[in-house]
Amino acid sequence: MSYIVPSEFVTKMVDAGESKIYMSTRDTLIRAFMAGAILALAAAFAITVAVETGVFLIGAILFPIGFCMLYLMGFDLLTGVFMLTPLALLDKRPGVTPAAILRNWGWVFLGNLGGALTVAFMMAFIFTYGFNTDPGAVGAKIASVGEARTLGYAEFGAAGWATIFIRGMLCNWMVSMGVVGAMISTSVSGKVLAMWMPIMLFFFMGFEHSIVNMFLFPSAIINTTHVRTAPKRKVAAAYNDAALARTN
């Protein structure tokens, strides 16, 4: 596994954060788009496995495949840059400013959103054969998960808002562990194992990941008339709360 102790890879983390700040807008958008698309596909894959096998744990075990793929390919998730880029600021790297960090976050957000929305539309098209039939068991399950993560919280008011926020924080702790964990090894197998554990945990526990929600919410709107006619502000509020928790 070629284990590296945390004290030895701190500089690598700071360097990674700095490199993202100086990355061109084009490259940032492309990497973020691919990350959003791959994570959305992984979510669809995990739910498909859970529906087909009837065992959600199997889907949770396999979901990290998407995270490992996008990380090894060098793509960027908003949750990852939330953690890495501030490190370069704290280390006082030249040219790294709060404005530069916010610029990076903005482009990564847009790229992730674009990738997730693209996959949401593609999967809905596939499930319904061009919107000509019902989405089937898998499509219906994806839609129900998206509904539960919006209207399911809304009925509890402020308590529901707080629940999303806490789940969002717990998710980002696990995702950050995955990002850091990938740096504790110099081998691909070691990186994959270190990423796998926290990502599997957050998915199985139902924590709120803003990029996964970029796929689930639109999928619910596309695949069900019930959520499509629900107040859009509830969907937006649920997403904003989960995303806000990512910065904590």
N, C-alpha and C positions, 0 to 999 in steps of 0.2 A: 504493500500500500504506500510505502515511502512517506510516512507521516512527518508533518512539519508542525512544530509547536506554535501556538498563536503568536508568541512574541517574535517569531521569525518571519511571519508573513504580513505583519502590520504595514510595512512599507509597500508591499504589493497591493494592498487594499487602497492605500492613499494614491498610489500611482494609477490604479484603475479608475478611481474617481476623477483624478485630474485629466486623464485621457478622454473621458466622456465629455468633460467641459469643453475641450478644444476640438472635439469632433465636428465635422461640417454638418450643416443642417440636412443636407441630402442623405449623408450616411446615417445620421441619427434617425431620420424618419424611416429609412429602409430597414434598419435593424429593429426599430420599435414595431414597425408594421409586421415583420416576420415573427417577432416574439408574441405579439397579440394573437396572430393567426395560429401559431403552433400551440399556444396554451389553450385557445378555444377548441382546437381539434382534440387536444388531450382531454378536455372536459367532456366533449361529446363522446369520445372513445370510452372514458371511464363510466359514463352513465349508460352507454350501450352495453358494456360488459356487465354492469350491475343489473340491468333489466333482463338481459339474456340468461344470466346465471341465477338471478334471484338472490345474489349475495353481494351486498354493497361493499363489504370489506375487500372483495377481489377488485372492484373498480377503484377503490382507494389505493390499493397496493400498486396498481398499474398507472394511475394518474401521473406520478412523478416522471414517467417517460418523457412527457412533453417538456417539463422544466429542465430535465437533463439535456435534452436535445437542443433547446434554445440557448442554454448556457454554454454548452460545449461549442456551439457555432458562433458564439460571441454576440448574440442578439441581446437587446435591452428591454427589460420590464421596468415599468414605473416604480414598482416596489423595490427593485434592486438599486436604481439610481437615487431613490430617496435615502438610502443608507450610505452609498459609496461617495457621492459627490460632496456632501458636507464634510467628509473627512479631509478632503483636499483643502477646504476652507479653514478648518481647524488647524491644519498643518501649515497654514499661511503660504500655500504655493502661489507663485507669481501669476497674476492675472485671474485668479479664481476669486470671484466676488459673488455676493448674494444674487445680484442681477443675472450673472452668468449661470448660476445654478438654477434659478427660476426659468431661465430661457431653455435650459436642457430639459427640465421637468415638463415644460409646456410641449416641446416637440415630441418627447417620448410619449406623453399622454395622447397626443393626437395620432401618433403612429400606432400605438397599442389599440386605440379605439378603432382606427381604420381597419386593422387586421382582424379584430374580433367581430366587427360588424360584417365584414366580408364573409367570414366563415359562418356567421349566424344566418346570413341570407343563403349561402350555398347549401348549408345543411338543411334549411327549411325547404329549399327547392328540391333537394334529393328526397327528403322524407315524404313530400307531397306529390312527387312526379310533376314538378312544374306548377304547384298549387292547384292540382286537379283532384286530389284525394285528401283524406284525413292523414295527419302526420304519422299515424301508427303508434305503437306502444313506446318506442324510444323517443319520438318527437313529442308525444304527449307528456312523457316523464320530464324531459328537458323543460317544457313549458310550465309544468307544475312546480318544478324547482324554482324557476324564475318568478313565478307567482308567489310562492311561499316567502321568497326573499324580498318581496315588496309589500304586497297587501297583507302578508302574514305578520309583518312587523307593525304596519300602520294601525291595525286594530287595537294595539296596546299603547298607542300614543307615545308619551315621553319615555315610558319604560321600554317600548319597542325601539325607540331611537337610541337609548342607552345600550340596549342589547346589541344592536348592530355595531355601535362604536367599539364596545369591548371585544366583540368577535373580530372586528377589523384589526384592532391592536394585537390580539393574540395571533392572528394570521400573519401579520407583518413580522412579528417576532420569529415565527417559524420560517418564513421566507428569507429573512435576514440570516437566520442560522444556515439555511441552504446555501446562500451566496457565500457566506464566510466558510462554510464547510467545504465548498469546492476548492478552497485554497489551502486546505490542510494536507493535501496530497499532491505528489507530482505525477501520479499515474491516473489514467482515465478511469480505471475500475475503482480506485480510491475516491476520486472526485464524485463519481456516480453514487457510490454507497453513502458518502457524507451528505449529498444533496437529497437522496431518496428518503431518509428517515424523517426529517422535519416536514417535507412536503406531503408525504403520506399522512402524517399526523394531522396537519391542518385540514386536509381534504376530508378525511374520515370524521373529524370532529365537527365539521360544518362551519368552520370559521369563514369569515367574509373576505374574499380576495377581489379587489376592485376590477382587475382585468378579467377574471373569470366572469364577474357580473356584467362586464361589457358584452359578453357573449350570451349569458343567460337571460338578461332582461329583454333585449331585442328579440330573442328567440321566443320568449313568452308572448310578446306583443304580436309577432308574426304568426305563431301557431295556434293561438287561442283568441276567440272573440271576446271572452270574458275579461281578460287583461287588457285587450285592445280598447275596450270601452271604459275601463277604469280610469280615474283621474290620473293624468300623466304626472302631476306634481308628486304623487305618492311614489311613483317609480323613481323620479329624479331625486327626491329626498332620500330614499333608501340608498341610492348609489352615492350621493354626496357624503352621507354619513360614513359609509364604509371607506370611501376614499380619504376622508379627513382623518380617520383613525390610522391610515398608513403612515402619516407624518409623525406619529408618536413613537 
